[in-house]
Amino acid sequence: MEKGIIKFSEIGINDIALVGGKNASLGEMHNQLTSKGIQIPNGFATTSKAFWNFLNENSIRGPLQQVLLELDTDNYSNLNIIGKKARKLILEAKLSVKISNEIIEAYLSLCNNNDSCAVAVRSSATAEDLPDASFAGQHDTFLNIKGKDEVLDAVKKCFASLYTDRAIKYRDDKGFKHGDVALSVGVQKMVRADKGCSGVGFTIEPESGFENAILLSGVWGLGENIVQGTINPDEFYVFKPSLKLGKYPILQKKLGDKKLTMVYGTDTDSSPILNISTPSHLQERYVLSDDEIIALAQWAMLIEEHYKQPMDIEWAKDGITNELFIIQARPETVHQTRNKNVHIEYRLLEKGKKMVNGNAVGSKIKVGKAILLKSPKDVKELTMDSIIVTDTITPDWDPLLKQVGGIVTNKGGRTSHAAIVARELGVPAIVGCGNATSMINNGDVITMSCAEGKTGYVYEGQLSYEEQEIDFSNIKMPKVEAKMILADPEKAFQLSFYPNNGVGLLRMEFIITHMAQIHPMALVEYHKIKEASVQKEIELLTKNYKDKTAYFVDKLAEGIAIIAAAFYPKEVIVRLSDFKTNEYANLLGGKEFEPAEENPMLGFRGASRYYSDLYKGGFALECAAIKKVRDVIGLTNLKVMVPFCRTLGEGKKVIDIMESNGLKRGANGLEVYTMVEIPSNVILAKEFAEIFDGFSIGSNDLTQLTLGIDRDSEIMGQLFDENDAAAKRMISMAIRSAKKTGTKIGLCGQAPSDFPEFAKFLVKEGIDSISFNPDALLQGIENINKAEKSFVTFGMASSSN
């Protein structure tokens, strides 16, 4: 008779039928990837044959099938009863002497004959980790198991977990026959993550499916807290192309609260696992150093390359040896089966009162009735209009989640179990809100929106919205480049799938306002801040930085890098800050550093600030952030644009001060553009072309300065018109001058999408590119295509073709 156990060293990925997906993957990595530096804790697995023998020896195979035949597969009204009966049959059965001895022998061999050695005992079903089914969280894992008897008991509990309520329903949903699925048990040496940290990772960005980013999440202690979503973890985004080039690849780091730490209990504790409060100094520290983040990301990329598909991994750091380990890897199942050319766009049509916000899972909008629940046992009646609001979602909730329209939780990150299952089921979720159960009342009608980037919002009441299915494969790109105007990094990965030629305008102001929040001069000259409340707020935001200015550089660099990475290697043109003085003053600490002006629109803005003593210290921080993105991270697709440059002398000064701050035009391929938004830019376009590499027409400012209308004026607003003959003449002059000097020229604005005739005018003049806001991009592309087609039809090909 064949052996009932098999060592990891004898297992490969083709052994799923023998040891299940989880164990087959561990054996594969142990044998194929340890030579590449990846550390996998050693172990062994019971075989599917051992499971079938266990059922047959106890004569429970038939009774199990009979119990499962009684399941109500229409409403699952008796799921709880059926699950209990099936598990009882397993738990009351006995392991044979033969398999018990084999397990004990393998356990002692693994632990060098130390009977008190701690191991992890994990379930691995033979249908697990298939392309369209992850089986995430369906079966049980037991940690910190010590001693022969405890290991045998844990093995039997794993067998029983094949019949948890959630696993039974999951198999039914996925079309697996219960009698065809066996349970293998993996026994692995424990990594002392209780004294270190642990977490999960995806080799693609899990919300959008963006393939160039790796997302790692981590918590102090054992990883169950992150899987169960009981706390908000640290998150790290890593850019694969930078990793491959040996550049600094970390795009963004987000500090989670990590309020709890899961550790092993002592012999006197009632449980082998305890959840204790995390000390405040550890809550405020990242669980991984930059070197460790990069090492794990390299391993994740090697694992992905080995399996030739995106992967979902679990990692752990031993707090005694400080070694990192991969403890699990499975195929990512959501995006592999999704047609990336077909996109359903959701858009709110009205504004509402925000109740809570958290991590958005998916991109849908859902209106429904809030059902506040403490546990799945509290459920009475659910419909597809029900939105579950609860503290956290564990695998026990899974059978309910297919019956609801949405999920809102207090706890959990975007790699928690709730997030993973919600993605797989296509149910919108907002996790990690913190206060959802106190801010939302049972029975409230709410609108949950996951359509506004990585942050999801719950709004009071029923808001109207629209959804539109778009097939990108049907969209033909025009000869004139169609680019995006972007500001919010949260939307960048998702928007990168839209048809585009890059980003023609990255507005820095949104990143400063939402991510940095502080006026840069308030950090450069912090000693000048007089208000105690402002000082306190700045101290709180910069508490993890010895040098406060480094905080601004990091936050600005993170926002810019996310967008530059999302569209890499297409060009992304970041416009240097173009707040007006009244807008700068609204930043934290800004009032101390901004003069009061009668007309900020025509005042101290754009290029004039960068070399002024009033702001050049702040401008140095902008330059440092851009230099970090380009030279350190390696995103050389990033180009820079100078706004509101009034004179040739001013343009030269800005080029000089940029160079003194490490941004030399031409170095490392750096191109510097300028906005064409002042009549002087048009009149002296030939001379400006000697200073700058390209032009971008800012039609709003150019129109207001051509017509002499403050575009912010309510009284004069009706006269503001980009279609005015004088404004169009200025645009025409600018394009024609650029053509003569061979300077690239584009336009950023709403008019080419709103007015087909305006797009036709630009195409006829020979514009190189037009940049649109995301919601106008597809209409803009259609307008350009129609314009190009009309010129070809009538033999009037534009000068750019």
C-alpha positions in Angstrom: 0.0 0.0 0.0 1.3 3.5 -0.9 2.4 6.0 1.7 -0.1 8.3 3.2 2.3 11.2 3.5 4.8 12.8 1.1 7.6 15.3 1.8 7.6 18.7 0.1 10.9 17.7 -1.6 8.9 15.0 -3.4 6.0 17.3 -4.5 5.6 19.3 -7.7 2.8 21.5 -9.2 1.4 18.6 -11.2 0.5 16.8 -7.9 -2.7 18.8 -7.2 -4.8 15.6 -7.4 -2.5 14.0 -4.8 -1.9 16.9 -2.3 -4.2 19.8 -3.3 -3.3 23.1 -4.8 -1.8 24.7 -1.7 0.6 21.8 -1.0 1.5 21.3 -4.6 2.5 24.9 -4.9 4.6 24.7 -1.7 6.4 21.6 -2.9 7.0 23.2 -6.4 8.5 26.3 -4.9 10.5 24.4 -2.3 12.1 22.4 -5.2 12.3 24.9 -8.0 12.7 28.3 -6.3 14.9 27.9 -3.2 17.9 27.9 -5.5 16.9 31.4 -6.5 17.0 32.6 -2.9 13.3 32.3 -2.0 12.9 30.7 1.4 10.1 28.2 1.9 9.5 26.6 5.3 10.0 22.8 4.9 7.2 20.3 5.5 5.2 17.3 4.4 1.6 16.6 3.3 -0.9 13.9 3.7 -2.2 12.6 0.4 -5.7 12.4 -1.1 -5.4 8.7 -0.9 -4.9 9.0 2.9 -8.1 11.0 3.1 -10.2 8.5 1.1 -8.7 5.6 3.2 -9.7 7.5 6.3 -13.3 7.8 5.1 -13.4 4.1 4.0 -11.8 2.8 7.2 -14.4 4.5 9.2 -17.2 3.6 6.8 -18.4 7.2 6.6 -18.0 7.9 2.8 -21.6 6.7 2.1 -23.1 8.5 5.1 -21.3 11.7 4.1 -22.8 11.5 0.6 -26.2 10.9 2.0 -26.0 13.9 4.4 -25.0 16.2 1.5 -27.8 14.9 -0.7 -30.2 16.4 1.9 -28.8 20.0 1.3 -31.4 22.5 0.1 -29.5 23.8 -2.9 -32.2 26.4 -3.8 -32.2 28.5 -0.6 -29.5 26.7 1.5 -32.0 26.9 4.4 -30.5 23.9 6.1 -26.8 24.6 5.3 -25.9 25.0 8.9 -27.5 21.7 9.9 -25.9 19.8 7.0 -22.4 21.2 7.7 -22.6 20.2 11.4 -23.7 16.6 10.5 -20.9 16.2 8.0 -18.2 17.6 10.3 -19.5 15.4 13.2 -19.0 12.3 11.1 -15.3 13.3 10.5 -14.5 14.4 14.0 -16.0 11.2 15.6 -14.0 9.0 13.2 -10.4 7.8 14.0 -7.1 8.0 12.2 -5.7 4.5 11.5 -2.6 3.4 13.3 -0.8 3.3 10.0 -1.4 6.9 9.0 -1.0 8.2 12.5 2.5 6.6 12.7 3.4 8.0 9.3 2.4 11.5 10.4 4.2 11.2 13.7 7.4 9.9 12.0 7.3 12.7 9.4 6.6 15.4 12.1 9.6 14.2 14.3 11.8 14.0 11.2 10.9 17.6 10.3 11.5 18.8 13.8 14.8 16.8 14.5 13.0 14.6 17.0 11.8 17.5 19.1 8.3 16.7 20.2 7.6 20.2 21.3 8.5 21.8 18.0 5.8 24.2 16.6 4.2 23.6 13.2 1.5 25.1 11.1 -1.1 22.6 10.0 -2.9 23.7 6.8 -5.8 22.4 4.7 -5.3 21.9 0.9 -8.3 20.6 -1.1 -7.6 18.8 -4.3 -9.8 21.2 -6.3 -8.0 24.3 -4.9 -6.5 27.2 -6.7 -7.9 26.6 -10.1 -8.1 29.5 -12.7 -11.6 30.4 -11.7 -11.8 29.4 -8.1 -9.4 30.4 -5.3 -11.1 28.5 -2.5 -9.7 31.4 -0.3 -10.5 30.9 3.3 -12.8 27.9 2.8 -10.8 25.4 4.8 -9.1 25.7 8.2 -5.5 26.3 9.2 -4.1 25.6 12.7 -1.0 27.5 13.9 1.5 26.9 16.8 0.7 23.2 17.0 3.1 21.3 19.3 3.4 17.6 20.0 2.4 14.4 18.3 -1.1 14.2 19.7 -1.9 17.8 18.9 -0.7 17.4 15.3 -2.9 14.3 14.8 -5.9 16.2 16.2 -5.2 19.2 13.9 -5.0 16.9 10.9 -8.4 15.5 11.7 -9.9 19.0 12.2 -8.5 19.9 8.7 -10.2 16.9 7.3 -13.5 18.1 8.9 -13.0 21.6 7.5 -13.7 20.2 4.0 -17.3 20.4 5.2 -17.5 23.9 6.7 -20.7 25.6 5.7 -18.8 28.0 3.5 -16.8 25.3 1.7 -20.0 23.3 1.0 -21.7 26.3 -0.5 -18.6 27.4 -2.4 -18.3 24.0 -4.1 -22.0 24.1 -5.0 -21.6 27.6 -6.5 -18.5 26.5 -8.5 -20.1 23.2 -9.7 -17.7 20.8 -7.9 -19.1 17.5 -6.8 -18.6 17.0 -3.1 -17.6 13.4 -3.4 -14.9 14.3 -5.9 -12.9 16.6 -3.7 -10.4 15.3 -1.2 -8.5 17.1 1.6 -4.7 17.0 1.9 -3.1 18.4 5.0 0.2 20.3 4.9 2.4 20.3 8.0 5.0 23.1 7.9 7.7 24.3 10.3 6.3 27.5 12.0 7.9 30.8 11.1 8.1 32.8 14.3 6.0 35.6 12.8 4.4 36.1 16.3 7.7 37.9 17.2 8.0 39.4 13.7 5.4 40.2 11.0 3.5 38.6 8.2 1.1 39.4 5.3 0.0 38.8 1.8 0.8 40.1 -1.6 -0.5 40.2 -5.2 1.7 40.3 -8.2 -0.9 42.5 -9.9 -2.8 45.5 -8.5 -5.9 43.6 -7.2 -8.6 46.2 -7.9 -7.7 47.1 -11.5 -5.7 44.2 -12.6 -2.8 46.5 -13.5 0.1 44.1 -14.2 3.1 46.3 -13.5 2.5 46.8 -9.8 3.0 44.4 -6.9 0.9 45.1 -3.7 2.2 43.9 -0.4 0.3 44.2 2.9 1.6 43.5 6.3 0.8 43.4 10.0 2.7 42.7 13.2 2.5 39.1 14.4 0.7 36.2 12.7 -1.1 36.8 9.4 -4.6 35.7 10.4 -5.4 39.3 11.3 -4.8 40.5 7.8 -6.7 37.6 6.2 -9.7 38.0 8.5 -9.6 41.8 8.1 -9.6 42.4 11.8 -7.2 45.3 11.4 -6.0 47.7 8.8 -2.5 46.7 7.5 0.4 48.6 6.1 0.4 48.6 2.3 3.3 48.9 -0.2 3.1 49.3 -4.0 6.1 48.2 -5.9 6.7 48.9 -9.6 8.0 45.9 -11.5 9.9 47.7 -14.3 11.9 49.7 -11.7 12.6 46.5 -9.8 13.9 44.8 -13.0 16.2 47.8 -13.7 17.6 47.8 -10.2 16.1 51.2 -9.4 14.3 52.1 -6.2 10.9 50.5 -7.0 8.6 51.5 -4.1 5.9 53.7 -5.5 3.9 54.2 -2.3 3.8 53.2 1.4 0.6 53.5 3.4 0.8 53.1 7.2 -2.0 51.0 8.7 -3.2 51.2 12.3 -2.2 47.5 13.0 -4.1 47.8 16.4 -3.8 44.1 17.2 -0.9 41.6 17.1 -1.6 37.9 16.9 0.9 35.9 18.9 1.3 32.3 20.3 -0.2 31.6 23.7 1.8 30.1 26.5 1.2 26.7 28.1 -1.0 28.5 30.7 -3.2 30.3 28.2 -6.5 28.9 27.2 -5.7 29.2 23.5 -2.6 28.5 21.4 -3.2 31.8 19.7 -3.9 35.2 21.3 -4.7 38.6 19.9 -3.1 41.4 21.9 -3.0 45.2 21.6 -0.1 46.5 19.5 2.1 49.1 21.3 1.6 52.6 19.9 5.3 52.8 18.8 4.8 49.7 16.6 1.5 51.0 15.2 3.4 54.0 14.0 6.2 52.0 12.4 6.1 50.1 9.0 6.3 46.4 9.5 9.0 46.1 6.8 12.1 48.1 5.9 12.5 49.2 2.3 15.1 46.5 1.7 12.6 43.8 3.0 9.8 45.2 0.8 12.1 45.1 -2.2 13.3 41.5 -1.4 9.7 40.3 -1.1 8.7 42.0 -4.3 11.6 40.3 -6.1 10.5 37.0 -4.8 6.9 37.7 -5.8 8.1 38.5 -9.3 10.2 35.3 -9.5 7.2 33.3 -8.4 5.0 34.9 -11.0 7.6 34.3 -13.7 7.9 30.7 -12.6 4.1 30.1 -12.8 3.6 32.3 -15.8 0.6 34.0 -14.3 -0.4 36.5 -11.6 -0.1 35.1 -8.1 -1.6 35.7 -4.6 1.1 35.0 -2.0 1.4 34.8 1.8 4.7 35.8 3.5 6.1 35.8 7.0 9.1 37.2 8.8 10.7 35.3 11.7 11.2 37.7 14.5 14.0 35.6 16.1 16.1 35.1 13.0 14.8 38.1 11.0 14.5 35.9 8.0 11.7 36.3 5.4 9.7 33.3 4.1 7.0 32.6 1.5 4.4 30.4 3.2 1.9 30.1 0.4 1.3 31.0 -3.3 -1.8 30.5 -5.4 -3.0 31.8 -8.8 -4.8 35.1 -8.7 -8.3 34.1 -9.9 -10.2 37.4 -10.5 -8.5 39.1 -13.3 -7.4 36.0 -15.2 -10.9 35.3 -16.3 -11.9 39.0 -17.0 -12.0 40.5 -20.5 -9.8 43.6 -20.0 -11.1 45.2 -23.2 -14.6 45.3 -21.8 -15.1 47.9 -19.1 -18.3 48.9 -17.2 -18.1 52.5 -16.1 -20.1 53.6 -13.1 -20.7 57.3 -12.5 -22.6 59.2 -9.8 -25.0 61.8 -11.3 -25.5 63.8 -8.1 -23.7 64.7 -4.9 -24.7 63.4 -1.5 -23.8 63.6 2.2 -20.8 61.3 2.9 -21.3 59.0 5.9 -18.1 56.9 5.9 -15.2 56.0 3.6 -12.7 53.1 3.3 -10.9 50.9 0.9 -12.9 50.5 -2.3 -13.2 46.9 -3.6 -14.2 46.8 -7.3 -15.6 49.9 -9.2 -19.3 49.5 -8.9 -22.0 51.7 -7.3 -24.8 50.1 -5.4 -28.0 51.6 -3.7 -29.5 49.4 -1.0 -30.8 49.0 2.5 -28.2 48.8 5.3 -28.4 45.6 7.3 -26.3 45.9 10.5 -25.0 42.5 11.6 -22.7 41.3 14.4 -22.3 37.8 13.0 -23.7 35.7 10.1 -25.9 33.9 12.7 -28.0 37.2 13.1 -29.2 37.0 9.5 -33.0 36.9 9.0 -33.6 37.8 5.4 -31.3 39.1 2.7 -31.9 40.3 -0.8 -29.7 41.7 -3.6 -30.7 45.1 -2.3 -29.2 44.3 1.1 -25.9 46.0 2.0 -24.3 44.2 4.9 -22.7 46.6 7.4 -20.5 44.9 10.0 -17.3 45.1 12.0 -15.4 42.5 9.9 -16.0 39.7 7.4 -14.4 36.3 8.1 -14.8 33.1 6.0 -17.9 32.1 8.0 -19.7 34.9 6.2 -19.0 33.5 2.7 -22.3 31.6 2.1 -24.2 34.9 2.7 -22.1 37.2 0.4 -23.6 35.9 -2.8 -27.1 36.9 -1.6 -26.3 40.6 -1.0 -25.7 43.7 -3.1 -22.7 45.1 -1.1 -20.5 44.9 1.9 -19.3 47.7 4.3 -16.9 46.9 7.2 -15.1 48.7 10.0 -12.0 46.7 9.6 -9.9 45.2 6.8 -7.5 46.2 4.0 -7.7 45.6 0.3 -6.0 42.2 0.8 -8.3 40.9 3.5 -10.5 37.9 3.1 -13.5 40.2 2.7 -11.8 42.0 -0.2 -10.7 38.8 -1.9 -14.1 37.1 -1.8 -15.9 40.3 -2.8 -13.7 40.7 -5.9 -14.3 37.0 -6.8 -18.1 37.3 -6.4 -18.2 40.7 -8.1 -19.9 42.3 -5.0 -18.9 45.9 -4.3 -17.3 46.3 -0.9 -15.9 49.2 1.2 -13.6 47.8 3.9 -11.7 49.4 6.7 -14.1 52.3 7.3 -13.4 52.3 11.0 -16.8 53.6 12.1 -19.3 52.2 9.7 -21.4 50.4 12.3 -21.7 53.6 14.4 -22.4 56.0 11.5 -24.9 53.9 9.6 -28.2 52.8 11.1 -29.9 49.5 10.4 -32.5 50.0 7.7 -30.9 53.2 6.3 -31.1 53.5 2.5 -27.5 54.2 1.4 -25.5 54.6 -1.8 -22.1 52.9 -1.8 -19.7 54.1 -4.5 -16.5 52.3 -5.4 -16.3 54.3 -8.6 -14.1 57.2 -7.3 -10.7 55.5 -7.1 -9.2 53.4 -4.4 -11.2 55.2 -1.7 -14.9 54.1 -1.5 -17.6 56.3 -0.1 -21.0 55.5 1.6 -23.5 58.3 1.0 -26.8 59.0 2.8 -29.9 58.1 0.8 -30.5 57.0 -2.8 -28.3 58.8 -5.3 -28.8 58.4 -9.0 -26.0 56.9 -11.1 -25.4 55.5 -14.5 -23.5 52.5 -15.8 -22.1 52.1 -19.3 -20.4 49.1 -20.9 -17.5 50.1 -23.1 -15.6 47.7 -25.3 -12.2 49.3 -25.8 -11.3 46.8 -28.6 -13.8 48.7 -30.8 -12.1 52.1 -30.3 -9.7 53.1 -33.1 -7.0 55.6 -32.0 -6.7 58.7 -34.2 -3.5 60.0 -35.7 -3.6 63.1 -33.4 -2.6 61.8 -30.0 -5.4 61.5 -27.4 -4.1 62.0 -23.9 -5.5 62.3 -20.5 -5.7 65.1 -18.0 -5.3 63.6 -14.5 -5.0 64.7 -10.9 -6.0 61.8 -8.7 -3.5 59.0 -8.3 -6.2 56.7 -6.9 -7.8 56.4 -10.3 -4.6 56.0 -12.3 -4.3 52.2 -12.5 -7.9 51.8 -13.6 -7.7 54.6 -16.1 -4.6 53.3 -17.7 -6.7 50.6 -19.4 -8.6 53.3 -21.4 -7.4 53.9 -24.9 -4.8 56.7 -24.6 -1.4 58.1 -25.7 -0.3 59.0 -22.2 -1.0 61.9 -19.9 -0.8 65.4 -21.4 -1.4 67.2 -18.1 -0.8 65.8 -14.6 -2.2 68.4 -12.2 0.1 68.5 -9.2 -2.2 70.6 -7.1 -4.6 67.7 -6.2 -1.7 65.7 -4.8 -0.4 68.6 -2.7 -3.9 69.2 -1.4 -4.9 65.7 -0.6 -1.7 63.8 0.1 0.8 66.4 1.4 -1.8 68.8 2.7 0.8 71.3 4.0 2.1 74.4 2.4 5.7 73.6 1.4 7.1 76.8 2.9 5.5 75.9 6.2 7.9 73.0 6.2 10.9 74.9 4.9 10.4 77.7 7.5 8.5 75.8 10.1 9.9 78.2 12.8 7.7 81.0 11.3 4.4 79.3 12.1 2.7 81.2 14.9 -0.6 79.4 15.4 -0.3 76.6 17.9 -3.1 74.6 16.3 -1.4 74.7 12.9 1.9 73.6 14.5 0.2 70.7 16.2 -1.4 69.5 13.0 1.9 69.7 11.1 3.6 67.8 13.8 1.0 65.1 13.6 1.3 64.7 9.8 5.1 64.7 9.9 5.6 62.7 13.1 7.6 59.9 11.4 10.0 62.4 9.7 13.0 63.9 11.4 13.2 66.4 8.4 9.8 67.8 7.8 10.6 68.8 4.2 11.2 65.1 3.4 7.5 64.5 4.2 6.4 66.8 1.4 8.9 65.4 -1.0 7.8 61.8 -0.3 4.0 62.5 -0.5 4.3 64.5 -3.7 6.7 61.9 -5.2 4.3 59.1 -4.3 1.3 60.7 -6.0 3.3 61.6 -9.2 5.0 58.2 -9.3 1.7 56.3 -9.2 0.4 58.1 -12.2 3.7 58.0 -14.1 3.9 54.2 -13.4 0.3 53.6 -14.4 1.0 54.9 -17.9 4.6 53.8 -18.3 6.3 53.9 -20.8 3.9 56.5 -22.4 4.8 60.1 -21.6 3.3 61.7 -18.6 3.7 65.5 -18.4 3.5 66.9 -14.8 2.7 70.6 -14.5 4.6 72.4 -11.8 2.3 73.8 -9.1 -0.1 76.4 -10.3 -2.1 77.4 -7.3 -3.1 81.0 -7.0 -2.2 82.8 -3.8 -5.7 82.5 -2.3 -5.5 78.7 -3.0 -2.0 78.3 -1.6 -3.2 80.1 1.6 -5.8 77.4 2.1 -3.1 74.8 2.6 -2.1 74.0 6.2 0.3 76.8 7.3 -0.3 78.7 4.0 -1.6 81.9 5.4 1.8 82.8 6.9 3.5 82.7 3.5 1.0 84.1 1.0 0.4 87.7 0.1 -3.2 89.0 -0.2 -4.0 89.9 -3.8 -6.9 91.7 -5.4 -6.8 89.5 -8.5 -4.9 86.2 -7.8 -5.8 85.0 -11.3 -3.3 87.5 -12.7 -1.0 87.7 -9.7 1.7 85.8 -8.1 1.3 82.4 -9.8 3.1 79.9 -12.0 6.7 80.5 -13.1 7.1 83.8 -11.2 6.9 81.9 -7.9 9.7 79.5 -8.6 12.6 81.9 -8.5 11.1 84.3 -6.0 12.5 84.4 -2.4 8.9 84.0 -1.2 8.6 80.5 -2.7 11.9 79.1 -4.1 12.4 77.0 -1.0 9.1 75.3 -1.7 9.9 75.0 -5.4 13.1 73.1 -4.4 10.8 70.5 -2.8 8.8 70.2 -5.9 12.0 69.6 -7.9 13.2 67.1 -5.4 10.0 65.1 -5.7 10.2 65.0 -9.5 13.9 64.1 -9.4 13.1 61.2 -7.1 10.4 59.9 -9.5 12.6 60.2 -12.5 16.1 59.4 -11.3 15.6 57.3 -8.2 12.5 55.3 -9.2 13.5 55.4 -12.9 10.2 56.8 -14.3 11.9 58.7 -17.1 8.6 58.9 -19.0 7.9 61.8 -16.7 8.2 65.2 -18.3 7.9 68.6 -16.7 5.7 71.6 -17.7 6.0 75.2 -16.6 2.7 77.1 -16.2 2.0 80.8 -16.7 5.5 81.8 -17.9 5.0 85.4 -18.8 8.4 86.4 -20.4 11.4 84.8 -22.1 13.6 86.0 -19.2 11.3 84.3 -16.7 11.5 81.0 -18.8 15.3 81.1 -18.7 15.3 81.8 -14.9 13.0 78.8 -14.3 15.2 76.5 -16.4 18.3 77.7 -14.4 16.7 77.2 -11.0 15.4 73.8 -12.0 19.0 72.9 -13.0 20.3 74.2 -9.7 17.8 71.8 -8.0 19.0 68.8 -10.0 16.6 68.9 -12.9 18.8 69.8 -15.9 17.0 70.0 -19.2 18.2 67.1 -21.4 19.9 65.2 -18.5 18.6 61.6 -18.4 16.2 62.6 -21.2 14.4 65.3 -19.3 12.1 67.4 -21.5 10.7 70.7 -20.2 7.5 72.0 -21.7 5.7 75.3 -21.1 2.0 76.1 -21.1 0.9 78.5 -23.9 -1.8 80.4 -22.0 -0.7 84.1 -22.3 -0.7 86.1 -25.5 3.1 86.7 -25.0 3.6 82.9 -25.4 1.9 83.1 -28.8 3.5 86.3 -30.0 7.0 85.0 -29.1 6.4 81.3 -29.7 9.5 81.0 -31.9 11.7 82.4 -29.0 10.0 80.3 -26.3 10.7 77.3 -28.5 14.4 77.9 -28.0 14.0 77.6 -24.2 11.4 74.7 -24.0 11.0 71.3 -25.6 7.3 71.5 -26.2 4.1 73.5 -25.8 0.7 72.8 -24.3 -2.1 75.3 -25.0 -4.1 76.1 -21.9 -7.2 77.2 -23.7 -9.0 78.5 -20.6 -6.3 81.0 -19.6 -5.5 81.9 -23.2 -9.2 82.7 -23.8 -9.5 84.8 -20.7 -6.4 86.8 -21.4 -7.3 87.2 -25.1 -10.8 88.4 -24.3 -9.9 90.2 -21.1 -12.3 88.2 -19.0 -11.7 86.8 -15.6 -12.9 83.2 -16.0 -13.8 83.1 -12.3 -16.2 86.1 -12.7 -19.9 85.2 -12.4 -20.9 88.5 -14.0 -18.7 88.1 -17.1 -19.0 84.3 -17.4 -21.4 84.4 -20.3 -18.8 86.1 -22.5 -16.2 83.5 -21.9 -16.0 81.3 -25.0 -13.2 79.2 -26.3 -14.9 79.2 -29.7 -14.6 83.0 -30.0 -12.9 83.9 -33.2 -10.1 85.9 -31.4 -9.3 82.9 -29.1 -9.2 80.5 -32.0 -7.0 82.9 -33.9 -4.5 82.8 -31.0 -4.6 79.0 -30.9 -4.1 78.8 -34.7 -1.1 81.2 -34.4 0.5 79.1 -31.7 0.1 75.8 -33.6 1.5 77.3 -36.8 4.5 78.8 -35.0 5.2 75.5 -33.4 5.1 73.7 -36.7 7.7 76.1 -38.1 10.1 75.5 -35.3 9.4 71.7 -35.1 8.2 72.0 -31.6 5.6 69.5 -30.3 2.3 71.2 -29.3 -0.8 70.0 -27.7 -4.0 71.4 -26.1 -5.6 70.6 -22.8 -9.3 71.5 -22.4 -12.9 70.5 -22.5 -13.9 72.2 -25.8 -12.6 69.5 -28.2 -14.9 66.9 -26.5 -17.9 69.3 -26.0 -17.8 70.7 -29.5 -16.9 68.5 -32.5 -16.3 71.6 -34.6 -13.6 72.7 -32.2 -11.9 69.3 -32.5 -12.1 69.6 -36.3 -10.5 73.1 -36.1 -7.6 71.7 -34.0 -7.0 68.8 -36.4 -7.1 71.0 -39.4 -4.5 73.4 -37.8 -2.2 70.4 -37.3 -2.3 69.9 -33.5 0.0 67.0 -32.3 -2.1 66.0 -29.3 -5.3 66.8 -27.4 -5.7 66.0 -23.7 -9.1 65.3 -22.1 -10.5 64.7 -18.7 -11.2 61.0 -18.3 -15.0 61.4 -18.5 -14.6 63.2 -21.9 -11.8 61.0 -23.3 -13.9 58.6 -25.4 -16.1 61.4 -26.8 -12.9 63.4 -27.6 -11.4 60.4 -29.5 -14.7 60.0 -31.4 -14.6 63.7 -32.3 -11.0 63.6 -33.5 -11.7 60.5 -35.6 -14.6 62.1 -37.3 -12.5 65.2 -38.0 -9.7 63.2 -39.5 -12.1 61.2 -41.5 -13.8 64.3 -42.9 -10.4 65.7 -44.0 -9.4 62.5 -45.7 -12.9 62.3 -47.4 -12.6 65.8 -48.8 -8.9 65.5 -49.6 -7.9 68.0 -46.9 -5.4 66.1 -44.9 -4.1 68.2 -42.0 -0.6 69.4 -41.9 0.3 66.9 -39.2 -0.6 63.9 -41.4 
